[in-house]
Amino acid sequence: MSNEALGARPRRRLSARDRDRWRGVSHLSSLAAAITKARDSPWLGAYIAELRVSPQAPIRVEQTGRNPYHYTLWGDPGCCSPA
């Protein structure tokens, strides 16, 4: 779930674009990119989760940020059940 859906409050004032990203879920497009990010940012946690998204899922996906492997996904967290 997104930071917003979890009820987390931003630490700083967010621009409209940053607010949009706050409402999404951060994702990396490959396992190698996720491992690199985990090594560079250990405060994010010790686990890597695999996310499978159906082509029919009602979500928006967009490459965000400077890292070409970083994407943000937006959708209703209650819309779909895990496989």
N, C-alpha and C positions, 0 to 999 in steps of 0.2 A: 504494500500500500504506500501511497505517497506520504510525504511529511505532513501535508495538509490533512489527509484522511486520518492520519495517526494522531492529529491534534497538536503536532509540534509547532512551536512558534519560531519564526525566523529570528536570528540573532541581530539582524540589521534590517534597515528599511530596504524593501525590494522594488526594483523597477518592474514595469509591466511584464517585460520578458522574463525576468527572474521569478516573478510571481507565477507565471505560466509554468515554468520548469518546476517550481515548488509543488505544483499540483500534479506533476507526473512522477514516474518511477525511472530512476537512473538504471541504465543497462549497458553492458559492453558486448560488442558483437562477436567476440571469440573468447575461447578459454584462455588462450595465450595472453590476450589483452587484459583479461580479468586477473590472471596470475601476476602480471606486471603491476597492475594497479594495487593489488593486495600487498605486494612487496613494498611499493612506494608509499602506501597509505595504510599502515597497520591499524590505525584508529578506526577504520571502517568495519573491522571485524575479521574473524578467523575463518569464515566459511565463504564458499562460492556456490551459489545456487544456479541451476540450469533452468532457464525459462523457455517453455515451448508455447508458441502463440499460433493458434489456428488462423489460417488465412481469412476465415469468416468471422473472426473475433471483431467486435465493434470497438476497435482501438485506433488511436493515431500514433504513428511512430515517426520520429524526426531525429536526424543527426544533430546533436547539440554540442556546443563547446568547441575547444580547439583540438581535442583528441579525435582523430577521424574514426576511431572505434567506439566512441561514446554516443549513445542514443538515449532519448527520453521517450517513454511510452505513457499515453494517457488513455484512461477509460474508466468505466464504473467498476470499482473493486468487487462489487457484489453480483456482477452480471454473469460471470462464468464460473463453473465449478472445476476443480482440478481433475485431470485425467487419471 
